[in-house]
Amino acid sequence: MYEWDFTPVIQNADLLWQGLVGTLAITGTALAFGLPLGLMLALARLSPRRWLAWPAGFVIEFFRTTPPLVQLFWFFFALPILIDIRMTPFLAAAITFSIQSSAFFAEVFRAGIVSIERGQWEAARAIGMQRKQAMRRVILPQAVKRMIPAFTERAIELMKTTTLVATVSYADLLYQANELAQKTFRPIEVFTATALIYFVVIFGLSLCVQAIERRLAVSGDSTVR
C-alpha cells in the first residue's frame, strides 16, 4: 500500500503559493486586456463596413481555431526573431492569452449584442440616440447580464489553459508543482495538492459569479415590477 505523506508539500507550501500568484497574474492580465480587445473585435465584426468586419472576423477565427500552445511558442520563439526584441516568458504568455481570450470574448460579446431585441434599438433611436450612444447606454448593459455565464466559463477555461506557460519556463502553479515534485520525490502528493488548489480557486470563482447572477436577477425583477 502506498503511504501518503504531505509533509514535504506543507513544508514547501510557499513554492506553490508563488506559483498560484503567477497563475493569477497571467489570468488577470489576459482578462484585463482580453475583455476590452474582445469588445472592440466584436463591434468591428458587427460593423456594416467590410474593411472592419472582415479583418476582425479573420483575427477571431484564427485565434479561436489554432492551438494556444502553438500561439505561445510563436510569440515566445518566433516573434523576437522577427522584430529583434527580448521576450520574457511572462510577456509572451500575456500577449498570447490576451489575444487568444479576446477572440473568444469577441464571440460572447457578439452573441450577447445580437440577442437584444430589435425593438431596443428602435426605441433608442426614437429618443434621439446615435448608434454609439444606444450601444453604450441601452444595448450593452442588457447584453452583459446575459453574457455573464459565458464570460465565467471562458475565464475558467482561460485559467486552466494558462498551465501551458510552464512549457516556456514561466513559474506558474504547474511549473512550481513540477519543480517541487522533483525536489521531494512526492509527485502524487504534490499534484494532488495542486489539483485541490485549482479546484478551490475555480470553484470559489464559480460561487461568486453565481451570487452576482442571482443579485442581477433580483434587481432585474424589481426593475420590471
Accessible surface in RSA format (square Angstrom, percent):
REM  Atomic radii and reference values for relative SASA: ProtOr
REM  Chains: A
REM  Algorithm: Lee & Richards
REM  Probe-radius: 1.40
REM  Slices: 20
REM RES _ NUM      All-atoms   Total-Side   Main-Chain    Non-polar    All polar
REM                ABS   REL    ABS   REL    ABS   REL    ABS   REL    ABS   REL
RES MET A   1   229.72 119.0 157.99 104.6  71.73 170.8 129.81 110.4  99.91 132.4
RES TYR A   2   102.30  47.8  75.72  43.1  26.58  69.2  78.37  58.9  23.93  29.5
RES GLU A   3   142.06  81.6 132.90 100.5   9.17  21.8  51.06  98.8  91.00  74.3
RES TRP A   4   143.54  57.6 114.20  55.3  29.34  68.9  92.62  49.4  50.92  82.6
RES ASP A   5    53.07  37.2  48.49  48.3   4.58  10.8  16.19  38.1  36.88  36.8
RES PHE A   6    71.26  35.7  66.34  41.1   4.92  12.8  66.34  40.2   4.92  14.1
RES THR A   7    68.64  48.8  66.43  67.3   2.21   5.3  39.28  52.8  29.36  44.4
RES PRO A   8    25.91  18.9  25.69  23.4   0.22   0.8  25.91  21.4   0.00   0.0
RES VAL A   9     8.88   5.8   8.87   8.0   0.01   0.0   8.87   7.7   0.01   0.0
RES ILE A  10   127.53  72.6 115.88  86.3  11.65  28.1 118.01  85.0   9.52  25.8
RES GLN A  11   134.26  75.1  99.29  72.6  34.97  83.3  39.09  83.2  95.17  72.2
RES ASN A  12    22.95  15.8  22.78  22.0   0.17   0.4   0.17   0.4  22.78  22.0
RES ALA A  13    50.26  46.2  46.96  72.5   3.30   7.5  47.16  66.4   3.10   8.2
RES ASP A  14    81.10  56.8  73.72  73.4   7.38  17.5  41.20  97.0  39.90  39.8
RES LEU A  15    42.39  23.6  42.39  30.3   0.00   0.0  42.39  29.8   0.00   0.0
RES LEU A  16     7.95   4.4   7.71   5.5   0.24   0.6   7.83   5.5   0.11   0.3
RES TRP A  17   156.54  62.8 152.37  73.8   4.16   9.8 133.22  71.0  23.31  37.8
RES GLN A  18    93.81  52.5  85.52  62.5   8.29  19.7  32.05  68.2  61.76  46.8
RES GLY A  19     0.00   0.0   0.00   N/A   0.00   0.0   0.00   0.0   0.00   0.0
RES LEU A  20    19.21  10.7  19.21  13.7   0.00   0.0  19.21  13.5   0.00   0.0
RES VAL A  21    71.66  47.2  70.36  63.7   1.31   3.1  70.96  61.7   0.70   1.9
RES GLY A  22     8.28  10.2   0.00   N/A   8.28  10.2   8.12  22.3   0.17   0.4
RES THR A  23     0.16   0.1   0.00   0.0   0.16   0.4   0.16   0.2   0.00   0.0
RES LEU A  24    79.08  44.0  72.20  51.7   6.88  17.3  72.52  50.9   6.55  17.6
RES ALA A  25    41.41  38.1  27.94  43.1  13.47  30.7  40.12  56.5   1.29   3.4
RES ILE A  26     0.16   0.1   0.16   0.1   0.00   0.0   0.16   0.1   0.00   0.0
RES THR A  27    12.36   8.8  12.36  12.5   0.00   0.0  12.36  16.6   0.00   0.0
RES GLY A  28    35.19  43.4   0.00   N/A  35.19  43.4  30.54  83.8   4.65  10.4
RES THR A  29    31.61  22.5  25.60  26.0   6.01  14.3  14.87  20.0  16.74  25.3
RES ALA A  30     0.00   0.0   0.00   0.0   0.00   0.0   0.00   0.0   0.00   0.0
RES LEU A  31    44.80  24.9  44.72  32.0   0.08   0.2  44.78  31.4   0.02   0.0
RES ALA A  32    66.73  61.4  42.36  65.4  24.38  55.5  54.56  76.8  12.17  32.2
RES PHE A  33   128.33  64.2 126.00  78.0   2.33   6.1 126.32  76.6   2.01   5.8
RES GLY A  34     0.00   0.0   0.00   N/A   0.00   0.0   0.00   0.0   0.00   0.0
RES LEU A  35    62.14  34.6  61.68  44.1   0.46   1.2  62.03  43.6   0.11   0.3
RES PRO A  36    68.00  49.6  61.77  56.3   6.23  22.6  67.11  55.4   0.88   5.5
RES LEU A  37    56.48  31.5  56.15  40.2   0.33   0.8  56.15  39.4   0.33   0.9
RES GLY A  38     0.00   0.0   0.00   N/A   0.00   0.0   0.00   0.0   0.00   0.0
RES LEU A  39    43.81  24.4  43.81  31.3   0.00   0.0  43.81  30.8   0.00   0.0
RES MET A  40   117.82  61.0 111.24  73.6   6.58  15.7  72.37  61.5  45.45  60.2
RES LEU A  41    21.89  12.2  21.41  15.3   0.48   1.2  21.88  15.4   0.01   0.0
RES ALA A  42     0.14   0.1   0.00   0.0   0.14   0.3   0.14   0.2   0.00   0.0
RES LEU A  43    64.11  35.7  56.82  40.6   7.29  18.3  57.38  40.3   6.73  18.1
RES ALA A  44    18.33  16.8  14.47  22.3   3.86   8.8  17.76  25.0   0.56   1.5
RES ARG A  45    68.68  28.8  56.58  28.8  12.10  28.8   8.68  11.9  60.00  36.4
RES LEU A  46    48.78  27.2  29.66  21.2  19.12  48.1  32.98  23.2  15.80  42.5
RES SER A  47    16.99  14.4   7.65  10.2   9.34  21.5  10.15  21.6   6.84   9.6
RES PRO A  48   113.69  82.9  78.71  71.8  34.98 127.2  91.77  75.8  21.93 136.3
RES ARG A  49   136.38  57.3 129.85  66.2   6.53  15.5  27.71  37.9 108.67  65.9
RES ARG A  50   165.70  69.6 160.93  82.0   4.77  11.4  44.18  60.4 121.51  73.6
RES TRP A  51   178.06  71.5 159.89  77.4  18.17  42.7 155.72  83.0  22.34  36.2
RES LEU A  52    61.26  34.1  59.13  42.3   2.13   5.3  59.79  42.0   1.47   4.0
RES ALA A  53    16.43  15.1  14.05  21.7   2.38   5.4  14.05  19.8   2.38   6.3
RES TRP A  54   170.69  68.5 160.73  77.8   9.96  23.4 143.38  76.4  27.31  44.3
RES PRO A  55    72.46  52.8  64.78  59.1   7.68  27.9  72.26  59.7   0.20   1.3
RES ALA A  56     5.43   5.0   2.24   3.5   3.19   7.3   4.88   6.9   0.55   1.5
RES GLY A  57     9.57  11.8   0.00   N/A   9.57  11.8   9.57  26.3   0.00   0.0
RES PHE A  58   139.65  69.9 131.78  81.6   7.88  20.5 137.80  83.5   1.85   5.3
RES VAL A  59    49.41  32.5  48.88  44.3   0.53   1.3  49.41  42.9   0.00   0.0
RES ILE A  60     0.21   0.1   0.21   0.2   0.00   0.0   0.21   0.1   0.00   0.0
RES GLU A  61    62.96  36.1  62.82  47.5   0.14   0.3  40.86  79.0  22.11  18.0
RES PHE A  62    90.44  45.2  84.91  52.6   5.52  14.4  90.20  54.7   0.24   0.7
RES PHE A  63    28.63  14.3  28.38  17.6   0.25   0.6  28.38  17.2   0.25   0.7
RES ARG A  64    86.65  36.4  65.96  33.6  20.69  49.3   2.06   2.8  84.59  51.3
RES THR A  65   100.96  71.8  66.53  67.4  34.43  82.0  61.04  82.0  39.92  60.3
RES THR A  66    34.93  24.8  30.79  31.2   4.14   9.9  31.75  42.6   3.18   4.8
RES PRO A  67    74.51  54.3  68.58  62.5   5.93  21.6  74.20  61.3   0.32   2.0
RES PRO A  68    34.63  25.2  34.63  31.6   0.00   0.0  34.63  28.6   0.00   0.0
RES LEU A  69    60.30  33.6  60.29  43.1   0.01   0.0  60.29  42.3   0.01   0.0
RES VAL A  70    89.16  58.7  87.53  79.2   1.63   3.9  88.54  76.9   0.62   1.7
RES GLN A  71     7.88   4.4   5.37   3.9   2.52   6.0   7.88  16.8   0.00   0.0
RES LEU A  72     0.00   0.0   0.00   0.0   0.00   0.0   0.00   0.0   0.00   0.0
RES PHE A  73    75.61  37.8  74.70  46.3   0.90   2.3  74.82  45.4   0.79   2.3
RES TRP A  74   113.27  45.5 108.11  52.3   5.15  12.1  90.06  48.0  23.20  37.6
RES PHE A  75    21.07  10.5  21.07  13.0   0.00   0.0  21.07  12.8   0.00   0.0
RES PHE A  76    41.58  20.8  35.28  21.9   6.30  16.4  35.28  21.4   6.30  18.0
RES PHE A  77   111.42  55.7 104.67  64.8   6.75  17.6 107.49  65.2   3.93  11.3
RES ALA A  78    27.70  25.5  24.18  37.3   3.52   8.0  27.29  38.4   0.41   1.1
RES LEU A  79    28.48  15.9  28.48  20.4   0.00   0.0  28.48  20.0   0.00   0.0
RES PRO A  80    23.79  17.3  19.23  17.5   4.56  16.6  19.51  16.1   4.28  26.6
RES ILE A  81   143.65  81.7 118.48  88.3  25.17  60.7 125.26  90.2  18.39  49.9
RES LEU A  82   123.71  68.9  90.39  64.7  33.32  83.8  93.61  65.7  30.11  81.0
RES ILE A  83    91.15  51.9  69.38  51.7  21.77  52.5  76.53  55.1  14.62  39.7
RES ASP A  84   130.70  91.5 111.39 110.9  19.31  45.7  30.20  71.1 100.49 100.2
RES ILE A  85    76.04  43.3  59.74  44.5  16.30  39.3  68.84  49.6   7.20  19.5
RES ARG A  86   199.92  83.9 174.73  89.1  25.18  60.0  81.27 111.1 118.64  71.9
RES MET A  87    16.64   8.6   0.57   0.4  16.07  38.3   0.57   0.5  16.07  21.3
RES THR A  88    43.83  31.2  42.06  42.6   1.77   4.2  37.59  50.5   6.24   9.4
RES PRO A  89    38.59  28.1  38.59  35.2   0.00   0.0  38.59  31.9   0.00   0.0
RES PHE A  90    79.12  39.6  78.50  48.6   0.62   1.6  78.50  47.6   0.62   1.8
RES LEU A  91    72.51  40.4  72.51  51.9   0.00   0.0  72.51  50.9   0.00   0.0
RES ALA A  92     0.00   0.0   0.00   0.0   0.00   0.0   0.00   0.0   0.00   0.0
RES ALA A  93     0.00   0.0   0.00   0.0   0.00   0.0   0.00   0.0   0.00   0.0
RES ALA A  94     9.30   8.6   8.83  13.6   0.48   1.1   9.13  12.9   0.17   0.4
RES ILE A  95    48.38  27.5  44.11  32.9   4.27  10.3  48.38  34.8   0.00   0.0
RES THR A  96     0.00   0.0   0.00   0.0   0.00   0.0   0.00   0.0   0.00   0.0
RES PHE A  97     0.00   0.0   0.00   0.0   0.00   0.0   0.00   0.0   0.00   0.0
RES SER A  98     9.45   8.0   9.45  12.6   0.00   0.0   7.97  17.0   1.48   2.1
RES ILE A  99    40.87  23.3  40.76  30.4   0.11   0.3  40.76  29.4   0.11   0.3
RES GLN A 100    11.90   6.7  11.90   8.7   0.00   0.0   0.00   0.0  11.90   9.0
RES SER A 101     2.48   2.1   2.25   3.0   0.23   0.5   2.48   5.3   0.00   0.0
RES SER A 102     0.04   0.0   0.04   0.0   0.00   0.0   0.00   0.0   0.04   0.1
RES ALA A 103     0.21   0.2   0.21   0.3   0.00   0.0   0.21   0.3   0.00   0.0
RES PHE A 104    41.50  20.8  39.99  24.8   1.51   3.9  40.21  24.4   1.29   3.7
RES PHE A 105     2.26   1.1   2.26   1.4   0.00   0.0   2.26   1.4   0.00   0.0
RES ALA A 106     0.00   0.0   0.00   0.0   0.00   0.0   0.00   0.0   0.00   0.0
RES GLU A 107    31.19  17.9  28.18  21.3   3.02   7.2  15.74  30.4  15.45  12.6
RES VAL A 108    20.26  13.3  15.53  14.1   4.73  11.4  19.55  17.0   0.71   1.9
RES PHE A 109    14.83   7.4  14.83   9.2   0.00   0.0  14.83   9.0   0.00   0.0
RES ARG A 110    76.66  32.2  76.66  39.1   0.00   0.0   2.41   3.3  74.26  45.0
RES ALA A 111    60.24  55.4  49.42  76.3  10.82  24.6  55.48  78.1   4.76  12.6
RES GLY A 112     5.35   6.6   0.00   N/A   5.35   6.6   4.87  13.4   0.48   1.1
RES ILE A 113     7.35   4.2   6.27   4.7   1.08   2.6   6.27   4.5   1.08   2.9
RES VAL A 114    93.86  61.8  71.42  64.7  22.45  54.1  78.09  67.9  15.77  42.8
RES SER A 115    52.66  44.5  29.27  39.1  23.39  53.9  39.95  85.1  12.70  17.8
RES ILE A 116     7.56   4.3   0.00   0.0   7.56  18.2   0.00   0.0   7.56  20.5
RES GLU A 117    97.49  56.0  89.73  67.9   7.76  18.5  64.18 124.1  33.31  27.2
RES ARG A 118   172.11  72.3 162.35  82.8   9.77  23.3  59.35  81.1 112.76  68.3
RES GLY A 119    40.60  50.1   0.00   N/A  40.60  50.1  30.39  83.4  10.21  22.9
RES GLN A 120    62.14  34.7  61.78  45.1   0.36   0.9   0.21   0.5  61.93  47.0
RES TRP A 121    28.37  11.4  28.37  13.7   0.00   0.0  17.76   9.5  10.61  17.2
RES GLU A 122    92.64  53.2  86.39  65.4   6.25  14.9  33.17  64.2  59.48  48.6
RES ALA A 123    57.11  52.5  48.66  75.1   8.45  19.2  55.62  78.3   1.48   3.9
RES ALA A 124     2.28   2.1   0.00   0.0   2.28   5.2   1.88   2.6   0.40   1.0
RES ARG A 125   117.11  49.2 101.55  51.8  15.56  37.1  52.47  71.7  64.65  39.2
RES ALA A 126    87.61  80.6  44.25  68.3  43.36  98.6  56.17  79.1  31.43  83.3
RES ILE A 127   127.72  72.7  91.95  68.5  35.78  86.2 101.06  72.8  26.67  72.4
RES GLY A 128    56.26  69.4   0.00   N/A  56.26  69.4  35.51  97.4  20.75  46.5
RES MET A 129    35.71  18.5  27.58  18.3   8.12  19.3  28.26  24.0   7.44   9.9
RES GLN A 130   127.76  71.4 124.84  91.2   2.92   7.0  42.59  90.6  85.17  64.6
RES ARG A 131   118.14  49.6 108.88  55.5   9.26  22.1  57.49  78.6  60.66  36.8
RES LYS A 132   170.03  82.9 164.45 100.9   5.58  13.3 109.98  99.0  60.04  64.0
RES GLN A 133    57.22  32.0  57.22  41.8   0.00   0.0  10.88  23.2  46.34  35.1
RES ALA A 134     0.71   0.7   0.71   1.1   0.00   0.0   0.71   1.0   0.00   0.0
RES MET A 135    14.39   7.5  14.39   9.5   0.00   0.0  14.39  12.2   0.00   0.0
RES ARG A 136   135.08  56.7 125.07  63.8  10.01  23.8  66.30  90.6  68.77  41.7
RES ARG A 137   137.48  57.7 113.13  57.7  24.34  58.0  35.48  48.5 102.00  61.8
RES VAL A 138    29.49  19.4  26.34  23.8   3.16   7.6  29.09  25.3   0.40   1.1
RES ILE A 139     0.00   0.0   0.00   0.0   0.00   0.0   0.00   0.0   0.00   0.0
RES LEU A 140    28.89  16.1  28.89  20.7   0.00   0.0  28.89  20.3   0.00   0.0
RES PRO A 141    64.22  46.8  50.58  46.1  13.64  49.6  60.07  49.6   4.16  25.8
RES GLN A 142    58.15  32.5  53.41  39.0   4.74  11.3  32.18  68.5  25.97  19.7
RES ALA A 143     0.00   0.0   0.00   0.0   0.00   0.0   0.00   0.0   0.00   0.0
RES VAL A 144    60.31  39.7  60.31  54.6   0.00   0.0  60.31  52.4   0.00   0.0
RES LYS A 145    99.27  48.4  86.59  53.1  12.68  30.2  53.75  48.4  45.52  48.5
RES ARG A 146   115.97  48.7  88.71  45.2  27.26  64.9  49.22  67.3  66.76  40.5
RES MET A 147     4.56   2.4   3.30   2.2   1.26   3.0   4.56   3.9   0.00   0.0
RES ILE A 148    24.89  14.2  24.74  18.4   0.15   0.4  24.89  17.9   0.00   0.0
RES PRO A 149    73.22  53.4  64.67  58.9   8.55  31.1  67.77  56.0   5.45  33.9
RES ALA A 150    41.77  38.4  32.69  50.4   9.08  20.7  40.20  56.6   1.57   4.2
RES PHE A 151    32.06  16.0  30.66  19.0   1.41   3.7  30.91  18.7   1.15   3.3
RES THR A 152    19.79  14.1  15.40  15.6   4.38  10.4  17.17  23.1   2.61   4.0
RES GLU A 153    97.17  55.8  96.36  72.9   0.81   1.9  40.81  78.9  56.36  46.0
RES ARG A 154    46.88  19.7  46.43  23.7   0.45   1.1  15.97  21.8  30.91  18.7
RES ALA A 155    14.25  13.1  13.50  20.8   0.75   1.7  13.50  19.0   0.75   2.0
RES ILE A 156    20.83  11.9  20.71  15.4   0.12   0.3  20.83  15.0   0.00   0.0
RES GLU A 157    53.99  31.0  53.95  40.8   0.04   0.1  10.99  21.3  43.00  35.1
RES LEU A 158     1.69   0.9   1.45   1.0   0.24   0.6   1.69   1.2   0.00   0.0
RES MET A 159     5.52   2.9   5.52   3.7   0.00   0.0   0.68   0.6   4.85   6.4
RES LYS A 160    98.55  48.1  91.88  56.4   6.67  15.9  52.16  46.9  46.39  49.4
RES THR A 161    30.52  21.7  23.49  23.8   7.03  16.8  12.65  17.0  17.87  27.0
RES THR A 162     0.20   0.1   0.20   0.2   0.00   0.0   0.13   0.2   0.07   0.1
RES THR A 163    34.15  24.3  32.01  32.5   2.14   5.1  15.67  21.1  18.48  27.9
RES LEU A 164    45.00  25.1  43.93  31.4   1.06   2.7  45.00  31.6   0.00   0.0
RES VAL A 165     0.27   0.2   0.27   0.2   0.00   0.0   0.27   0.2   0.00   0.0
RES ALA A 166    23.12  21.3  12.73  19.6  10.40  23.7  12.89  18.1  10.24  27.1
RES THR A 167    74.07  52.7  40.76  41.3  33.32  79.4  49.95  67.1  24.12  36.5
RES VAL A 168     5.64   3.7   0.00   0.0   5.64  13.6   4.09   3.6   1.55   4.2
RES SER A 169    73.65  62.2  58.44  78.0  15.21  35.0  23.54  50.1  50.11  70.2
RES TYR A 170    31.39  14.7  30.17  17.2   1.22   3.2  23.04  17.3   8.35  10.3
RES ALA A 171    43.29  39.8  37.85  58.4   5.44  12.4  37.85  53.3   5.44  14.4
RES ASP A 172     0.07   0.0   0.07   0.1   0.00   0.0   0.00   0.0   0.07   0.1
RES LEU A 173     0.00   0.0   0.00   0.0   0.00   0.0   0.00   0.0   0.00   0.0
RES LEU A 174    59.93  33.4  59.93  42.9   0.00   0.0  59.93  42.1   0.00   0.0
RES TYR A 175    60.81  28.4  59.79  34.0   1.02   2.7  28.24  21.2  32.56  40.1
RES GLN A 176    19.66  11.0  19.66  14.4   0.00   0.0   0.00   0.0  19.66  14.9
RES ALA A 177     0.00   0.0   0.00   0.0   0.00   0.0   0.00   0.0   0.00   0.0
RES ASN A 178    63.80  44.0  63.80  61.7   0.00   0.0   9.86  23.7  53.94  52.1
RES GLU A 179    78.00  44.8  73.25  55.4   4.75  11.3  14.45  27.9  63.56  51.9
RES LEU A 180     0.18   0.1   0.00   0.0   0.18   0.5   0.18   0.1   0.00   0.0
RES ALA A 181     7.95   7.3   4.85   7.5   3.10   7.1   5.21   7.3   2.73   7.2
RES GLN A 182   113.17  63.3  97.89  71.5  15.28  36.4  44.43  94.6  68.73  52.1
RES LYS A 183   128.96  62.9 103.15  63.3  25.80  61.4  79.72  71.8  49.24  52.5
RES THR A 184    26.64  18.9   6.71   6.8  19.93  47.5  13.81  18.5  12.83  19.4
RES PHE A 185   171.18  85.6 151.77  94.0  19.40  50.5 154.56  93.7  16.61  47.5
RES ARG A 186    60.48  25.4  60.48  30.8   0.00   0.0   3.26   4.5  57.21  34.7
RES PRO A 187    65.00  47.4  64.43  58.7   0.57   2.1  64.63  53.4   0.37   2.3
RES ILE A 188    78.97  44.9  72.90  54.3   6.07  14.6  78.45  56.5   0.53   1.4
RES GLU A 189     0.00   0.0   0.00   0.0   0.00   0.0   0.00   0.0   0.00   0.0
RES VAL A 190     0.00   0.0   0.00   0.0   0.00   0.0   0.00   0.0   0.00   0.0
RES PHE A 191    75.70  37.9  70.25  43.5   5.45  14.2  70.76  42.9   4.94  14.1
RES THR A 192    47.48  33.8  41.40  42.0   6.08  14.5  34.43  46.2  13.05  19.7
RES ALA A 193    14.28  13.1  12.79  19.7   1.49   3.4  13.89  19.6   0.39   1.0
RES THR A 194     6.05   4.3   6.05   6.1   0.00   0.0   6.05   8.1   0.00   0.0
RES ALA A 195    60.46  55.6  50.08  77.3  10.38  23.6  55.85  78.7   4.61  12.2
RES LEU A 196   103.76  57.8 103.30  73.9   0.46   1.2 103.76  72.9   0.00   0.0
RES ILE A 197    42.44  24.1  39.16  29.2   3.28   7.9  42.44  30.6   0.00   0.0
RES TYR A 198    29.74  13.9  29.71  16.9   0.02   0.1  29.68  22.3   0.05   0.1
RES PHE A 199   120.81  60.4 113.86  70.5   6.96  18.1 120.39  73.0   0.42   1.2
RES VAL A 200    98.89  65.1  92.88  84.1   6.02  14.5  95.31  82.8   3.59   9.7
RES VAL A 201    40.33  26.5  31.38  28.4   8.95  21.6  37.15  32.3   3.17   8.6
RES ILE A 202    24.32  13.8  24.32  18.1   0.00   0.0  24.32  17.5   0.00   0.0
RES PHE A 203   100.10  50.1  96.82  60.0   3.28   8.5  99.57  60.4   0.53   1.5
RES GLY A 204    27.77  34.2   0.00   N/A  27.77  34.2  27.30  74.9   0.47   1.1
RES LEU A 205    68.28  38.0  62.61  44.8   5.67  14.3  66.36  46.6   1.92   5.2
RES SER A 206    22.64  19.1  21.77  29.1   0.87   2.0  14.18  30.2   8.46  11.8
RES LEU A 207    85.68  47.7  81.72  58.5   3.95   9.9  82.55  58.0   3.13   8.4
RES CYS A 208    77.14  58.4  70.85  79.0   6.30  14.8  20.96  53.1  56.19  60.6
RES VAL A 209    19.39  12.8  19.39  17.6   0.00   0.0  19.39  16.8   0.00   0.0
RES GLN A 210    82.73  46.3  81.97  59.9   0.77   1.8  23.04  49.0  59.69  45.3
RES ALA A 211    46.77  43.0  40.69  62.8   6.08  13.8  41.76  58.8   5.01  13.3
RES ILE A 212    91.20  51.9  88.84  66.2   2.36   5.7  91.16  65.6   0.04   0.1
RES GLU A 213    55.66  32.0  50.22  38.0   5.44  12.9  20.45  39.5  35.21  28.7
RES ARG A 214   148.07  62.2 144.59  73.7   3.48   8.3  74.06 101.2  74.01  44.9
RES ARG A 215   188.95  79.3 181.45  92.5   7.51  17.9  62.50  85.4 126.46  76.6
RES LEU A 216    51.87  28.9  50.01  35.8   1.86   4.7  50.17  35.2   1.70   4.6
RES ALA A 217    57.79  53.1  44.58  68.8  13.21  30.0  56.87  80.1   0.92   2.4
RES VAL A 218   101.36  66.7 100.00  90.5   1.36   3.3 100.77  87.6   0.59   1.6
RES SER A 219    46.40  39.2  41.27  55.1   5.13  11.8  43.13  91.8   3.28   4.6
RES GLY A 220    20.63  25.4   0.00   N/A  20.63  25.4  20.31  55.7   0.32   0.7
RES ASP A 221    77.77  54.5  75.75  75.4   2.02   4.8  12.32  29.0  65.45  65.3
RES SER A 222    70.10  59.2  52.90  70.6  17.20  39.6  41.73  88.9  28.37  39.7
RES THR A 223   116.07  82.6  87.48  88.7  28.59  68.1  73.23  98.4  42.84  64.8
RES VAL A 224   131.96  86.8 101.37  91.8  30.60  73.7 108.35  94.1  23.61  64.0
RES ARG A 225   236.06  99.1 170.89  87.1  65.17 155.2  78.21 106.9 157.85  95.7
END  Absolute sums over single chains surface
CHAIN  1 A    13087.7      11382.1       1705.6       8915.0       4172.6
END  Absolute sums over all chains
TOTAL         13087.7      11382.1       1705.6       8915.0       4172.6
